[in-house]
Amino acid sequence: MRNRILILFAFVSVLCYGQNRPLLYNVDDLPQALLQNPGTRIDFTKHIGVPFFSQIHLFAGSTGVTAHDIFSDENSNVNQRVQNVMDRITSGDYFSVNEQLEVLSFGWKMGSRGYFSAGVYQELDIFAYFPKDPALLAFEGNAEYIGKSFSFSDANFTGEVLTVYHAGYNYKVDPKLSVGGRVKLYSGIFNAESTQNDGFFSTVETPGGPNFYRHELDDLDVLVNTSGYASLKEQDNMTVDQAVAELLSRSFFGQNVGLGIDLGFNYRVTEQFAVNASIQDLGLMFHKNDTENYHYFGSYSTNGLEPLFPELDGNERTIPYWEVFEEQLDANLKEETTYNEYNTWRPLKFNASFEFGTGKSILPCDYLISKKPRFMNLFGMLVSGVNRSKGPTYGVTAYWDRKVTDNLRFRLAYGVDDFSLTKLGLMVSSRFKNFNIYLAANDIIGYTNLAKANSASLQFGMQFIFKDL
């Protein structure tokens, strides 16, 4: 079981490089804005996405360390490079990957005030805190840390792949207020999580004792829950390609389900000033099928081996010290593999922003407000975040949104978050008759040297958008 825990943890750590998508938030002529705030204002009456291409979102980020820190040629001593990273990174640093592929997206105006939208998307979300104490103990040992307690609670990660079926409704309450909600059905493909670990390892001096030091492992309690994994490992000689094919076969109807909701609103305080907010993925996954749990727990204290050297004749065995030690470990440190059901909360996302418009223009169509005043320049600030097992991660973004023509729009953004203090982003959306295409890239400065970048984000999509006159 210990090997399985190490394999799972290594899998998550190697894959990982929050997610913050400010470039499409509150963009009123893109349907993807409804996924971030179902209550946002929109100015189209129907849309249908190009299957599998209406939204492709990729995000990877790492706080505290970059690929350049480990693989740079500036220092030929790889051990020293790793040591430098170990000295700098903390248990609060984390690695995150998020991918979202919109399989199907469509929507249409309902009555004079409503807009219905629905679709299907696949999402991968991996998040892992850096296991500072276990990594320090494994890399440096305990010789220089006599009296220090190494905490196993630093080992904390989640990873999931799922398909989301959703349907939402946006409603204009009055000329100033629009609200919306979205219901989601989650279909789980794969899940692994370990977020409630505990226990300490320490080495203490024992003057006058049977040895100079005593090693103590106190109240160890490590639990790794998985779903969708047990059936993969049970198949002998399964290759990576076969495992991927098996996971893809579950893409539309996974073995576990969950429910969630999104809620949001937009309120125009004055003609030029508006505020809005939303929450996404307030939901729960129920893991009941293909589950496997690995539990390692117990306490143990040892003063080390105390060899004896009795006189033995030719037929007597020497004392099997190592076998005795292993028996003591097995008696005090337990490992169990169970198949219990478990539940996990989806990572709750939240957004809040204000926006100020200048350069009034009149657009001919808006199902919310006929002949709505439209401002060619929008200046806004967005606070967004994701709730994680040790607390929320935040990002703040200021942006300038410019409507160049009825068919061309761009947004320039500057953000600050855990990954970077200089996050520059750009979104461009262009429409050719009813066909729309958009591209959004965040942390553009990091693209000049991805090895030194702490994060990278890219969104791309195409769809048909209609504005009935």
C-alpha positions as CSV (number, residue, x, y, z in Angstrom):
1,M,0.0,0.0,0.0
2,R,2.9,2.4,0.7
3,N,4.0,2.0,-2.9
4,R,0.5,2.8,-4.1
5,I,0.4,6.0,-2.1
6,L,3.8,7.0,-3.4
7,I,2.8,6.3,-7.0
8,L,-0.4,8.3,-6.7
9,F,1.4,11.2,-5.1
10,A,4.1,11.2,-7.7
11,F,1.4,11.1,-10.5
12,V,-0.2,14.2,-9.1
13,S,3.0,16.1,-8.4
14,V,4.5,15.5,-11.8
15,L,1.3,16.5,-13.6
16,C,0.8,19.7,-11.7
17,Y,2.1,22.9,-12.9
18,G,-5.9,28.1,-9.4
19,Q,-7.5,28.8,-12.0
20,N,-8.5,32.4,-12.7
21,R,-10.3,33.3,-16.0
22,P,-10.8,37.1,-15.9
23,L,-10.5,37.6,-19.7
24,L,-14.0,36.3,-20.5
25,Y,-15.8,37.3,-17.4
26,N,-18.6,39.7,-18.1
27,V,-18.0,39.9,-21.8
28,D,-21.6,40.4,-22.8
29,D,-21.3,39.2,-26.4
30,L,-19.7,35.8,-25.6
31,P,-21.8,32.9,-24.4
32,Q,-18.9,31.7,-22.3
33,A,-19.5,34.6,-19.9
34,L,-22.7,32.8,-18.9
35,L,-20.6,29.9,-17.6
36,Q,-18.8,32.2,-15.2
37,N,-21.8,34.3,-14.2
38,P,-25.2,33.0,-15.2
39,G,-26.7,36.4,-14.3
40,T,-24.5,38.5,-16.6
41,R,-25.9,40.9,-19.2
42,I,-25.8,39.6,-22.7
43,D,-26.7,41.1,-26.1
44,F,-27.4,38.1,-28.3
45,T,-30.6,36.1,-28.8
46,K,-29.2,32.7,-29.8
47,H,-25.9,30.8,-30.0
48,I,-24.6,27.4,-30.9
49,G,-21.0,26.3,-30.4
50,V,-18.9,24.4,-32.8
51,P,-18.7,21.0,-31.1
52,F,-15.5,20.4,-29.2
53,F,-14.2,23.9,-30.3
54,S,-16.5,26.4,-28.6
55,Q,-14.2,26.6,-25.7
56,I,-10.8,25.0,-25.1
57,H,-9.2,26.2,-21.8
58,L,-5.8,25.3,-20.5
59,F,-4.2,26.5,-17.3
60,A,-1.0,25.4,-15.5
61,G,0.6,27.2,-12.5
62,S,3.1,26.7,-9.7
63,T,3.9,29.0,-6.9
64,G,7.4,29.1,-5.4
65,V,9.1,27.1,-8.1
66,T,9.5,27.1,-11.9
67,A,11.0,24.6,-14.4
68,H,14.0,26.9,-14.7
69,D,14.8,26.5,-11.0
70,I,15.2,22.8,-11.4
71,F,16.5,22.3,-14.9
72,S,18.6,25.4,-15.5
73,D,22.1,24.9,-16.8
74,E,23.4,27.9,-14.9
75,N,24.3,25.6,-12.0
76,S,25.6,22.2,-13.0
77,N,24.9,20.7,-9.6
78,V,21.4,19.4,-9.7
79,N,21.4,18.6,-6.0
80,Q,22.2,22.2,-5.2
81,R,19.4,23.4,-7.5
82,V,16.9,21.2,-5.7
83,Q,18.4,22.3,-2.3
84,N,17.8,25.9,-3.2
85,V,14.2,25.2,-4.1
86,M,13.7,23.2,-0.9
87,D,15.0,26.2,1.1
88,R,12.6,28.6,-0.5
89,I,9.4,26.7,-1.1
90,T,6.9,26.3,1.8
91,S,4.0,24.0,2.6
92,G,1.6,26.8,1.5
93,D,3.0,26.8,-2.0
94,Y,1.0,24.7,-4.5
95,F,0.8,23.3,-8.0
96,S,-2.4,23.4,-10.1
97,V,-3.6,22.3,-13.5
98,N,-7.0,22.9,-15.0
99,E,-8.3,21.9,-18.4
100,Q,-11.8,22.4,-19.8
101,L,-13.1,21.3,-23.1
102,E,-16.6,22.4,-24.2
103,V,-18.2,19.5,-26.1
104,L,-21.6,21.1,-26.8
105,S,-23.0,24.6,-26.2
106,F,-26.3,26.2,-27.2
107,G,-28.9,28.7,-26.1
108,W,-31.8,30.8,-27.1
109,K,-34.0,33.7,-26.0
110,M,-37.1,32.7,-24.1
111,G,-39.9,35.3,-24.0
112,S,-39.0,38.9,-23.7
113,R,-36.8,38.6,-20.6
114,G,-35.2,35.2,-20.4
115,Y,-32.4,33.3,-22.0
116,F,-31.9,29.5,-21.8
117,S,-28.5,27.9,-22.2
118,A,-27.2,24.4,-21.9
119,G,-24.3,22.2,-22.8
120,V,-21.7,19.6,-21.9
121,Y,-18.1,20.1,-21.0
122,Q,-15.2,17.9,-19.8
123,E,-13.0,19.1,-17.0
124,L,-9.7,18.1,-15.4
125,D,-8.7,19.7,-12.2
126,I,-5.5,18.8,-10.2
127,F,-4.3,20.7,-7.2
128,A,-1.5,19.8,-4.8
129,Y,0.2,21.6,-2.0
130,F,3.9,21.1,-1.7
131,P,4.6,18.4,1.0
132,K,7.4,20.5,2.6
133,D,8.1,18.3,5.7
134,P,7.9,14.8,4.0
135,A,10.0,16.1,1.1
136,L,12.6,17.6,3.5
137,L,12.8,14.4,5.4
138,A,13.2,12.3,2.3
139,F,15.7,14.6,0.7
140,E,17.9,15.7,3.6
141,G,17.2,13.1,6.3
142,N,16.9,13.9,10.0
143,A,20.5,14.4,11.0
144,E,20.3,18.2,10.9
145,Y,16.8,18.3,12.4
146,I,17.1,16.7,15.9
147,G,14.1,17.8,17.9
148,K,12.1,18.9,14.8
149,S,8.7,17.4,14.1
150,F,8.0,16.6,10.5
151,S,4.2,16.9,9.8
152,F,2.5,14.5,7.4
153,S,-0.4,17.0,7.1
154,D,1.7,18.8,4.5
155,A,0.8,15.9,2.1
156,N,-2.5,17.3,0.6
157,F,-3.7,16.9,-2.9
158,T,-6.9,16.4,-5.1
159,G,-7.3,15.4,-8.6
160,E,-10.4,14.6,-10.7
161,V,-11.6,14.2,-14.3
162,L,-15.3,14.5,-15.0
163,T,-18.0,15.4,-17.5
164,V,-20.5,18.2,-16.7
165,Y,-24.0,18.4,-18.1
166,H,-25.6,21.8,-17.4
167,A,-28.6,24.0,-18.1
168,G,-29.0,27.6,-17.0
169,Y,-31.5,30.4,-17.2
170,N,-30.7,34.2,-17.3
171,Y,-33.6,36.5,-16.4
172,K,-34.0,40.3,-16.7
173,V,-35.8,41.4,-13.5
174,D,-36.0,45.1,-14.6
175,P,-33.8,47.5,-16.6
176,K,-31.2,47.5,-13.9
177,L,-31.0,43.9,-12.6
178,S,-30.4,40.6,-14.2
179,V,-30.1,37.3,-12.4
180,G,-29.3,33.8,-13.3
181,G,-28.7,30.2,-12.2
182,R,-27.3,27.0,-13.6
183,V,-27.9,23.4,-12.6
184,K,-25.1,20.9,-13.1
185,L,-25.0,17.1,-13.3
186,Y,-21.4,15.8,-12.7
187,S,-20.4,12.5,-14.2
188,G,-17.1,11.3,-12.5
189,I,-14.4,9.6,-14.6
190,F,-11.5,9.6,-12.1
191,N,-10.9,11.0,-8.7
192,A,-8.0,10.8,-6.2
193,E,-7.8,12.9,-3.0
194,S,-5.9,13.0,0.3
195,T,-6.6,16.1,2.3
196,Q,-7.0,15.1,6.0
197,N,-3.7,13.6,6.8
198,D,-2.1,13.8,10.2
199,G,0.9,12.6,12.2
200,F,4.4,13.6,13.1
201,F,7.9,12.1,12.8
202,S,10.7,13.4,15.1
203,T,14.1,12.4,16.4
204,V,14.9,13.4,20.0
205,E,18.1,13.1,22.1
206,T,17.9,10.7,25.0
207,P,20.8,11.3,27.4
208,G,21.2,8.3,29.6
209,G,19.0,6.2,27.5
210,P,19.8,3.0,25.7
211,N,20.9,5.0,22.6
212,F,21.8,8.6,21.8
213,Y,18.5,9.2,19.9
214,R,14.9,8.0,19.9
215,H,12.8,8.1,16.7
216,E,9.1,8.7,17.2
217,L,6.2,8.4,14.8
218,D,3.2,9.8,16.6
219,D,-0.5,9.4,15.6
220,L,0.2,8.8,11.9
221,D,-3.1,8.9,9.9
222,V,-2.7,9.0,6.1
223,L,-5.8,8.3,3.9
224,V,-5.9,8.3,0.1
225,N,-9.4,7.9,-1.5
226,T,-9.7,6.9,-5.2
227,S,-12.6,6.2,-7.6
228,G,-12.2,5.1,-11.1
229,Y,-8.6,3.8,-10.4
230,A,-9.1,0.4,-8.9
231,S,-10.5,-1.1,-12.1
232,L,-7.5,0.2,-14.1
233,K,-4.8,-1.3,-11.9
234,E,-6.6,-4.6,-11.7
235,Q,-6.1,-5.2,-15.4
236,D,-2.7,-6.9,-15.9
237,N,-0.2,-5.4,-18.2
238,M,-2.3,-2.4,-19.0
239,T,-0.4,0.2,-21.1
240,V,-0.8,3.9,-20.7
241,D,-2.6,4.0,-24.1
242,Q,-5.0,1.4,-22.9
243,A,-5.6,3.3,-19.6
244,V,-6.3,6.5,-21.5
245,A,-8.7,4.7,-23.9
246,E,-10.5,3.3,-20.9
247,L,-10.9,6.7,-19.3
248,L,-12.1,8.2,-22.5
249,S,-14.7,5.5,-22.8
250,R,-16.2,6.8,-19.5
251,S,-16.2,10.4,-20.8
252,F,-20.0,10.7,-21.2
253,F,-21.3,8.3,-18.6
254,G,-18.9,7.9,-15.7
255,Q,-19.4,5.6,-12.8
256,N,-20.1,8.2,-10.1
257,V,-22.4,11.2,-10.1
258,G,-22.8,14.6,-8.4
259,L,-24.9,17.7,-8.4
260,G,-24.1,21.4,-8.3
261,I,-25.3,24.9,-9.1
262,D,-24.0,28.2,-10.3
263,L,-25.6,31.5,-9.2
264,G,-25.0,35.1,-10.3
265,F,-26.3,38.6,-10.8
266,N,-25.5,41.9,-12.6
267,Y,-26.8,45.2,-11.3
268,R,-26.5,48.5,-13.1
269,V,-26.2,51.1,-10.3
270,T,-26.2,54.0,-12.8
271,E,-26.2,54.0,-16.6
272,Q,-22.4,53.9,-16.5
273,F,-21.6,51.9,-13.4
274,A,-22.4,48.3,-12.8
275,V,-21.6,45.6,-10.2
276,N,-21.9,41.8,-10.4
277,A,-20.9,38.7,-8.7
278,S,-21.2,34.9,-9.1
279,I,-20.4,31.5,-7.5
280,Q,-19.7,28.4,-9.6
281,D,-19.7,24.7,-8.7
282,L,-21.4,24.8,-5.4
283,G,-21.7,21.1,-5.6
284,L,-20.9,17.6,-4.3
285,M,-19.6,14.4,-5.9
286,F,-20.8,11.0,-4.6
287,H,-18.2,8.3,-5.1
288,K,-19.9,5.0,-4.8
289,N,-18.5,2.8,-7.6
290,D,-15.0,1.6,-8.4
291,T,-13.7,3.0,-5.1
292,E,-10.5,2.0,-3.3
293,N,-9.1,3.6,-0.1
294,Y,-5.6,3.3,1.2
295,H,-5.2,3.9,5.0
296,Y,-1.9,3.9,6.9
297,F,-2.0,4.7,10.6
298,G,-0.5,4.0,14.0
299,S,2.3,5.1,16.4
300,Y,5.8,3.7,16.9
301,S,8.9,4.7,18.9
302,T,12.3,3.1,18.6
303,N,15.8,3.7,20.0
304,G,17.3,1.9,17.1
305,L,18.9,-1.6,16.9
306,E,20.9,-2.8,19.8
307,P,23.1,-5.6,18.5
308,L,24.2,-8.4,20.8
309,F,27.1,-10.7,20.0
310,P,26.6,-13.9,21.9
311,E,28.9,-16.9,21.3
312,L,27.2,-19.2,18.9
313,D,28.0,-22.7,17.9
314,G,27.8,-23.7,14.2
315,N,24.1,-24.7,14.4
316,E,22.7,-21.5,16.0
317,R,21.4,-18.5,14.0
318,T,22.4,-15.0,14.7
319,I,19.6,-12.8,16.1
320,P,17.4,-11.7,13.1
321,Y,17.4,-8.0,14.1
322,W,15.8,-6.8,10.9
323,E,13.0,-9.3,11.0
324,V,12.2,-8.4,14.6
325,F,12.2,-4.7,13.6
326,E,9.8,-5.4,10.7
327,E,7.5,-7.3,13.0
328,Q,7.4,-4.4,15.5
329,L,6.6,-2.0,12.6
330,D,3.8,-4.3,11.4
331,A,2.4,-4.6,14.9
332,N,2.3,-0.8,15.5
333,L,1.8,0.8,12.0
334,K,-1.2,-0.6,10.2
335,E,-2.1,-0.5,6.6
336,E,-5.6,-1.2,5.2
337,T,-7.1,-1.2,1.8
338,T,-10.8,-0.7,1.9
339,Y,-13.6,-0.1,-0.7
340,N,-15.7,2.5,1.1
341,E,-17.9,5.2,-0.5
342,Y,-16.9,8.8,0.0
343,N,-18.0,12.3,-1.0
344,T,-16.0,15.3,-2.2
345,W,-16.9,18.9,-2.6
346,R,-16.2,20.5,-5.9
347,P,-13.8,23.4,-5.8
348,L,-16.1,26.4,-5.3
349,K,-15.3,29.4,-7.5
350,F,-16.3,33.0,-6.7
351,N,-16.2,36.2,-8.7
352,A,-17.1,39.8,-7.9
353,S,-16.5,42.9,-10.1
354,F,-17.4,46.4,-10.8
355,E,-17.3,48.1,-14.2
356,F,-17.5,51.7,-15.5
357,G,-18.3,52.7,-19.0
358,T,-17.3,55.6,-21.2
359,G,-17.9,56.5,-24.9
360,K,-21.6,55.9,-25.2
361,S,-22.9,54.2,-28.3
362,I,-26.2,52.6,-29.3
363,L,-26.4,49.0,-30.3
364,P,-29.5,48.0,-32.3
365,C,-30.3,44.8,-30.4
366,D,-30.4,43.7,-26.8
367,Y,-33.0,41.3,-25.6
368,L,-32.6,42.7,-22.1
369,I,-33.1,46.4,-22.8
370,S,-34.3,47.7,-26.3
371,K,-31.8,50.1,-27.8
372,K,-29.5,49.8,-24.8
373,P,-26.8,52.4,-24.3
374,R,-23.5,50.7,-25.0
375,F,-20.2,52.1,-23.9
376,M,-17.3,51.5,-26.2
377,N,-14.8,51.5,-23.3
378,L,-15.3,49.5,-20.1
379,F,-12.9,49.8,-17.2
380,G,-13.3,47.2,-14.5
381,M,-11.8,45.3,-11.6
382,L,-12.5,41.7,-10.8
383,V,-11.7,39.7,-7.6
384,S,-11.9,35.9,-8.2
385,G,-10.8,32.8,-6.4
386,V,-11.2,29.1,-5.8
387,N,-11.8,27.4,-2.5
388,R,-9.2,24.7,-1.7
389,S,-8.6,22.3,1.2
390,K,-6.4,24.8,3.1
391,G,-8.4,27.8,2.2
392,P,-9.2,30.0,-0.9
393,T,-6.7,31.2,-3.5
394,Y,-7.3,34.7,-4.8
395,G,-6.6,36.8,-7.8
396,V,-7.3,40.5,-8.6
397,T,-7.5,41.8,-12.1
398,A,-8.0,45.3,-13.6
399,Y,-9.0,45.5,-17.2
400,W,-9.8,47.8,-20.1
401,D,-12.5,46.4,-22.5
402,R,-12.7,48.1,-25.9
403,K,-15.4,47.6,-28.5
404,V,-13.6,48.6,-31.6
405,T,-16.5,47.9,-34.0
406,D,-19.7,45.8,-33.8
407,N,-17.6,42.8,-35.0
408,L,-14.2,43.4,-33.1
409,R,-13.5,43.6,-29.4
410,F,-10.5,43.2,-27.2
411,R,-9.7,43.2,-23.5
412,L,-6.4,44.2,-22.0
413,A,-5.9,43.0,-18.4
414,Y,-3.4,43.3,-15.6
415,G,-3.6,40.9,-12.7
416,V,-2.0,40.0,-9.4
417,D,-2.3,36.5,-7.8
418,D,-0.3,33.9,-6.0
419,F,1.6,33.0,-9.2
420,S,2.7,36.5,-10.4
421,L,2.6,40.2,-9.6
422,T,2.9,41.1,-13.3
423,K,0.2,39.1,-15.0
424,L,-0.7,40.7,-18.3
425,G,-3.6,39.3,-20.4
426,L,-5.1,39.9,-23.7
427,M,-8.5,38.7,-25.2
428,V,-9.6,39.3,-28.8
429,S,-13.0,38.4,-30.1
430,S,-14.0,38.8,-33.7
431,R,-17.3,38.1,-35.6
432,F,-17.8,37.4,-39.3
433,K,-21.5,37.7,-39.8
434,N,-22.8,35.2,-37.3
435,F,-19.5,33.3,-36.9
436,N,-17.5,34.2,-33.8
437,I,-13.9,33.3,-32.9
438,Y,-12.0,34.4,-29.8
439,L,-8.6,33.9,-28.3
440,A,-7.5,34.8,-24.7
441,A,-4.0,34.5,-23.2
442,N,-3.1,35.3,-19.7
443,D,0.4,36.0,-18.3
444,I,1.7,37.0,-21.7
445,I,5.1,38.1,-20.2
446,G,5.6,34.5,-19.1
447,Y,5.2,33.3,-22.7
448,T,8.6,34.9,-23.6
449,N,10.2,32.2,-21.5
450,L,7.9,29.4,-20.3
451,A,10.6,27.7,-18.3
452,K,10.8,30.8,-16.0
453,A,7.0,31.4,-15.9
454,N,5.0,30.5,-12.8
455,S,1.8,30.1,-14.8
456,A,0.3,30.1,-18.2
457,S,-3.3,30.2,-19.4
458,L,-4.9,30.0,-22.8
459,Q,-8.5,30.0,-24.0
460,F,-9.8,29.5,-27.6
461,G,-13.2,29.0,-29.1
462,M,-15.5,29.4,-32.0
463,Q,-19.3,29.5,-32.3
464,F,-22.3,30.9,-34.1
465,I,-24.0,33.9,-32.4
466,F,-27.2,35.5,-33.6
467,K,-28.7,38.9,-32.8
468,D,-32.2,39.1,-34.1
469,L,-33.2,42.7,-35.0
